[in-house]
């Protein structure tokens, strides 16, 4: 249910159950805000709905001739302090004198946490909030009534805390029984039967592909991305939600011990349980696949290339990756080349051509000739770097020239080209990362696109 505020106005009347009017009293009387909130806890699903609460409280207002100026509805849980927008607005309005009383179904509608309860009691202590009226109780700035209000609010918080403890105990018990709590991992299905709650069965449609994933990584040295293309283009594999599996989803599967029979709950707690479900693979196969993925990660992260993750493929929109190539020369030496090309993340069969790093730098130099230097966003930094170099020459190398007040200005475009040719990988990346335009590689040529 949406959060709603009903404004009745200073001269409004409310029709009670028997058609009686709730007359607006004089300004000296209490100005009530009728506050109704629906709890989200499962144990309280049978509690009166918001509409029922409002109906009962309006009948009470009719009988007691209470001056109700607004009705406010809220569906947010009162378990955590400061998270209810309507309640926070109500407290703020009480502080400025818009209301000085609250009408609600029960004390736990106002608060089930110590923070909000303390805010309400503090308003009563200050004399700003004159009264809280519920269906069967009344709380004013009286020590006994405030004490009872705090006890009832604390009891509601105790119920919340105990509920959390009981839920955790129940989950732990199910795990100790080897049962899986929550949606079944891909390759399994939940049994929608009350007598077999938390039991999972093998998904006959998807489990063969899950098993083959581990086998292809362990024995055929498949990478995660190669698995992604195999599942998408060859198997036409879909999840239970009828969606294509993501690359991150593939890695989560390959890292899930549930598939060989054991699981950890909660994740990272060190509490391991033997499941009652049927394993799809052996532990040995799982460890082999994990070791292969670890080797792939080490090889992939061993070197950082200068221009990766900065350029987009002009054919399929994938990122541009790089790789080393070594060639044995006739004189016995080895030549080293770096080639950049499409990562084929979006199109496995992308035909975009590879380009050597020297050719790529030449294309980047052409872009520097076209781009507005102010667009680079590091113009100020370049100027500071040149100034720092001038100071170094003056102070350390003694290259002082008293007859010159200023060094000749350095052409920032020339400096940018120097960074591309002679700078470190970090300097090159920082230079291109500040470009506000998108760099696209297609057929060994670079194009600058304004985003």
C-alpha positions in Angstrom: 0.0 0.0 0.0 1.3 3.5 -0.9 2.0 6.1 1.8 -0.9 8.6 1.8 -1.7 11.8 3.7 -5.3 12.9 3.8 -5.6 16.6 4.7 -9.0 17.5 6.2 -8.4 21.2 6.8 -9.3 23.5 9.7 -13.0 23.6 9.1 -13.6 20.0 7.8 -15.9 17.4 9.3 -15.7 13.7 9.1 -18.7 11.4 8.7 -18.7 8.7 11.4 -20.1 5.2 11.0 -23.6 6.3 11.9 -23.5 9.5 9.8 -22.5 11.7 12.8 -20.2 14.7 12.1 -16.8 15.0 13.8 -17.0 18.7 14.6 -13.9 20.8 14.6 -13.4 22.2 18.0 -11.9 25.4 19.2 -8.2 26.1 18.7 -7.5 25.4 22.4 -8.5 21.7 22.0 -6.2 18.9 20.9 -5.4 18.7 17.2 -5.1 15.0 16.4 -3.3 13.4 13.5 -4.8 9.9 12.8 -1.7 7.7 12.0 -2.3 4.2 10.5 0.5 1.9 9.6 0.5 -1.7 8.2 3.1 -4.0 9.6 5.2 -6.0 7.2 6.2 -8.8 9.7 4.8 -12.2 8.7 3.3 -12.9 12.2 1.2 -9.8 11.9 -0.4 -10.4 8.6 -3.8 -11.0 10.3 -3.6 -7.6 12.1 -6.3 -5.1 11.0 -5.6 -3.5 7.6 -4.9 0.2 7.3 -8.5 0.9 6.2 -9.9 -1.1 9.0 -7.7 0.8 11.5 -8.9 4.1 10.1 -12.5 3.0 10.3 -12.3 2.0 13.9 -10.4 5.1 14.9 -12.9 7.4 13.1 -15.7 5.7 15.1 -13.7 6.3 18.3 -13.2 10.0 17.2 -17.0 10.3 16.7 -17.8 8.9 20.1 -15.1 11.0 21.9 -15.7 14.1 19.8 -11.9 14.3 18.8 -10.6 17.0 16.5 -8.9 15.1 13.6 -7.1 17.5 11.2 -5.3 14.9 9.0 -5.2 11.2 8.3 -1.8 9.7 7.4 -1.2 6.2 6.1 2.1 4.4 6.0 3.1 0.8 4.9 6.8 1.0 5.9 8.0 -1.3 8.7 8.7 0.4 12.1 11.5 -2.0 12.9 14.3 0.4 12.1 14.7 3.9 13.4 14.4 6.9 11.1 13.4 4.9 8.0 9.7 5.9 7.8 9.1 9.0 5.7 5.5 9.7 6.8 6.4 9.2 10.5 9.3 11.6 10.2 7.1 14.2 8.6 4.6 13.7 11.5 7.3 14.3 14.1 8.4 17.4 12.3 4.8 18.8 12.1 4.3 18.1 15.8 7.5 20.2 16.5 6.1 23.2 14.6 2.7 22.9 16.3 0.7 21.6 13.4 -0.5 18.8 15.6 -0.3 18.2 19.4 -1.9 14.7 19.6 -1.8 11.4 17.8 -4.6 8.9 17.3 -3.6 5.4 16.3 -4.7 1.8 16.7 -2.0 0.6 19.1 1.3 1.8 20.5 3.3 -0.5 18.3 1.8 1.3 15.2 3.9 4.3 16.2 7.2 2.5 17.0 8.8 -0.9 17.3 12.4 0.5 17.8 14.1 2.4 20.6 15.0 5.4 18.4 11.5 6.4 17.3 10.0 5.6 20.7 12.6 7.9 22.3 11.7 10.7 19.9 8.0 10.4 20.8 8.6 10.3 24.5 10.9 13.3 24.2 8.1 15.3 22.5 5.8 14.4 25.4 8.4 15.5 27.9 8.7 18.8 26.2 5.0 19.3 26.3 4.8 19.6 22.5 2.9 16.3 22.2 -0.1 16.5 24.6 -1.6 13.1 24.0 -1.4 9.7 22.3 -4.8 8.0 22.0 -5.2 4.4 21.0 -8.2 2.2 20.7 -8.1 1.2 24.3 -5.5 3.4 26.0 -4.5 7.0 26.5 -1.0 8.4 27.1 -0.2 11.9 28.4 2.7 13.7 30.1 2.1 11.5 33.2 5.0 9.5 34.6 2.9 6.3 34.9 1.4 6.6 31.4 4.8 7.4 29.8 6.3 4.4 31.6 3.6 2.2 30.3 4.1 3.6 26.7 7.8 2.8 26.9 7.1 -0.7 28.2 4.7 -1.4 25.4 7.1 0.0 22.8 10.0 -2.0 24.3 7.8 -5.1 24.2 7.2 -4.6 20.5 11.0 -4.3 20.0 11.5 -7.5 22.1 9.1 -9.3 19.8 11.1 -8.1 16.7 14.4 -9.2 18.3 13.1 -12.6 19.3 11.6 -13.1 15.9 15.0 -12.5 14.3 16.6 -15.0 16.7 13.9 -17.6 16.1 14.3 -17.2 12.3 18.1 -17.7 12.5 17.6 -20.7 14.7 15.2 -22.2 12.2 17.4 -21.6 9.3 20.4 -23.1 11.1 18.4 -26.2 12.0 17.3 -26.7 8.4 21.0 -26.4 7.3 22.0 -28.9 9.9 19.4 -31.2 8.3 21.1 -30.8 4.9 18.3 -28.6 3.5 18.8 -25.6 1.3 17.1 -22.4 2.4 16.1 -20.0 -0.4 15.9 -20.3 -4.2 17.7 -23.4 -5.5 20.9 -22.8 -7.4 20.7 -23.0 -11.2 20.6 -26.7 -12.2 18.2 -27.5 -9.3 14.5 -26.9 -8.6 12.7 -26.1 -5.4 9.9 -28.5 -4.4 6.7 -26.6 -3.9 5.3 -29.0 -1.3 4.8 -28.2 2.4 5.9 -31.7 3.4 9.2 -31.3 1.5 10.0 -27.6 2.3 13.6 -26.5 1.6 14.3 -29.7 -0.4 15.6 -29.4 -3.9 15.7 -31.7 -6.9 17.8 -31.9 -10.0 16.6 -29.8 -12.9 16.5 -32.3 -15.8 16.6 -29.5 -18.3 19.5 -27.4 -17.1 21.6 -29.8 -14.9 23.5 -31.4 -17.9 24.7 -28.0 -19.1 25.9 -27.1 -15.5 27.9 -30.4 -15.3 29.4 -29.8 -18.7 30.5 -26.3 -17.7 32.8 -27.7 -15.0 34.1 -30.4 -17.4 34.9 -27.9 -20.1 36.8 -25.7 -17.7 38.7 -28.6 -16.0 39.5 -30.7 -19.1 39.2 -28.4 -22.1 40.7 -25.3 -20.5 37.6 -23.1 -21.2 37.6 -19.6 -19.9 34.6 -18.0 -18.4 34.0 -15.9 -21.5 34.3 -18.9 -23.8 31.8 -20.7 -21.6 29.5 -17.7 -22.0 29.6 -17.9 -25.8 29.2 -21.7 -25.7 26.1 -21.5 -23.5 24.5 -18.6 -25.4 25.3 -19.5 -29.1 25.6 -23.3 -29.1 23.3 -24.5 -26.4 20.9 -21.5 -26.4 20.9 -21.9 -22.6 18.4 -19.9 -20.5 17.9 -19.5 -16.7 14.7 -20.4 -14.9 13.6 -16.8 -15.5 13.9 -17.4 -19.3 16.9 -15.1 -19.5 20.4 -15.6 -20.9 23.0 -16.3 -18.3 25.5 -13.6 -17.5 29.2 -13.9 -17.3 29.2 -13.1 -13.6 26.5 -15.8 -13.1 28.8 -18.3 -14.8 31.6 -17.5 -12.3 29.2 -17.8 -9.4 28.2 -21.3 -10.5 31.8 -22.4 -10.9 32.5 -21.1 -7.4 29.5 -22.8 -5.7 30.4 -25.9 -3.7 26.7 -26.8 -3.6 27.2 -28.7 -6.9 29.4 -31.3 -5.2 27.2 -31.7 -2.2 28.3 -29.2 0.5 27.4 -25.6 1.2 28.4 -22.7 3.6 25.7 -20.8 5.5 25.9 -17.8 5.9 28.5 -17.1 3.1 31.9 -16.5 4.7 30.9 -17.7 8.1 32.9 -20.9 8.0 29.9 -23.0 8.9 29.7 -25.9 6.4 26.9 -28.4 6.0 26.5 -31.6 4.1 23.5 -31.3 1.8 20.8 -34.0 1.3 20.5 -33.1 -2.4 22.0 -35.1 -5.3 25.4 -33.7 -6.4 25.9 -32.9 -10.0 29.7 -33.2 -10.0 32.5 -34.6 -7.8 34.7 -32.6 -5.5 37.7 -33.5 -7.6 36.1 -32.0 -10.7 35.2 -28.9 -8.8 38.8 -28.4 -7.6 40.2 -29.0 -11.0 37.9 -26.3 -12.6 38.7 -23.9 -9.8 42.5 -24.4 -10.2 42.1 -23.8 -14.0 40.2 -20.5 -13.4 42.8 -19.4 -10.9 45.6 -19.9 -13.5 43.5 -17.9 -16.1 43.1 -15.0 -13.6 46.9 -14.9 -12.8 47.7 -14.8 -16.5 45.1 -12.2 -17.2 46.1 -9.9 -14.4 49.9 -10.3 -14.8 50.2 -7.3 -17.1 48.4 -4.0 -17.5 48.4 -2.7 -21.0 48.3 1.1 -21.7 45.2 1.4 -23.7 42.8 -1.4 -22.6 39.4 -0.5 -21.3 39.6 2.9 -22.9 38.6 2.1 -26.5 35.5 0.6 -27.9 35.1 -1.8 -30.9 33.4 0.0 -33.8 31.9 -3.2 -35.2 30.1 -4.8 -32.2 30.5 -2.4 -29.3 32.8 -4.7 -27.2 35.8 -3.4 -25.3 39.3 -3.4 -26.9 41.8 -5.9 -25.2 45.5 -6.5 -25.8 47.9 -9.4 -26.0 51.7 -9.9 -26.3 53.1 -11.6 -29.4 56.7 -12.9 -29.7 58.5 -13.7 -33.0 61.7 -15.5 -33.4 64.0 -13.6 -35.8 66.7 -15.0 -38.1 69.5 -13.6 -36.1 68.4 -15.5 -33.0 66.8 -12.6 -31.2 63.1 -12.4 -30.3 60.9 -9.5 -31.3 58.1 -8.4 -29.0 54.8 -6.9 -30.3 51.6 -5.8 -28.6 48.4 -6.1 -30.6 45.1 -4.5 -29.7 41.8 -6.0 -30.9 38.1 -6.6 -30.1 37.5 -8.7 -26.9 34.5 -10.2 -28.7 32.4 -9.9 -25.5 29.3 -9.0 -27.4 30.0 -10.8 -30.7 32.1 -13.9 -30.7 32.6 -13.7 -34.4 33.5 -10.0 -34.7 35.7 -9.4 -37.7 37.3 -6.1 -36.6 41.0 -6.1 -37.4 43.9 -6.2 -34.9 46.3 -3.3 -34.7 49.8 -3.1 -33.4 50.5 -0.7 -30.5 52.8 1.5 -32.6 50.0 1.9 -35.2 47.5 2.6 -32.5 49.7 5.4 -31.0 50.0 6.9 -34.4 46.2 7.0 -34.7 46.0 8.6 -31.2 48.4 11.3 -32.2 46.0 12.2 -35.0 43.2 12.5 -32.5 45.3 14.8 -30.3 45.7 17.1 -33.3 41.9 17.3 -33.6 40.8 17.5 -30.0 40.3 20.7 -28.0 43.0 20.6 -25.3 40.5 22.0 -22.8 38.5 18.8 -23.4 41.2 16.7 -21.9 40.4 18.0 -18.5 44.0 17.7 -17.4 45.2 20.9 -18.9 45.7 22.4 -15.5 47.6 19.4 -14.3 49.9 19.6 -17.3 50.6 23.2 -16.6 51.4 22.4 -12.9 53.7 19.6 -14.0 55.6 21.9 -16.4 55.9 24.5 -13.6 57.2 21.8 -11.2 59.8 20.9 -13.8 60.9 24.5 -14.1 61.3 24.8 -10.3 63.3 21.6 -10.3 65.7 23.0 -12.9 66.1 26.3 -11.0 66.5 24.9 -7.5 68.3 21.6 -8.1 70.1 21.9 -11.4 71.0 25.6 -10.9 69.7 26.6 -14.3 68.6 30.0 -13.1 68.0 32.7 -15.6 67.5 35.9 -13.6 67.1 38.1 -16.6 63.9 36.1 -17.5 60.9 36.4 -15.3 59.0 33.5 -17.0 59.9 30.4 -18.8 58.6 30.1 -22.4 55.1 28.6 -22.4 55.0 24.9 -23.3 52.6 23.7 -26.1 50.2 21.4 -24.2 49.4 19.6 -27.4 53.1 18.8 -27.9 53.2 17.6 -24.3 50.2 15.3 -24.8 51.9 13.7 -27.8 55.1 13.3 -25.7 53.1 11.4 -23.1 51.6 9.1 -25.7 55.1 8.3 -27.2 57.3 8.3 -24.1 55.1 8.3 -21.1 54.5 5.3 -18.7 51.4 3.2 -19.1 49.8 5.0 -16.2 50.4 8.4 -17.7 49.0 7.3 -21.1 45.9 5.9 -19.4 45.3 9.1 -17.3 45.6 11.2 -20.5 43.0 9.2 -22.4 40.7 8.7 -19.5 40.1 12.4 -19.3 38.8 12.6 -22.8 35.1 13.4 -22.7 34.6 11.8 -26.1 34.3 8.1 -26.9 37.3 6.5 -28.8 36.2 3.9 -31.3 38.5 1.5 -33.2 37.3 0.2 -36.6 39.4 -1.3 -39.4 42.7 -0.1 -37.8 41.4 3.5 -37.6 40.3 5.5 -34.6 37.2 7.7 -34.5 36.3 10.2 -31.8 32.6 10.3 -31.0 30.9 12.9 -28.8 28.7 11.2 -26.1 
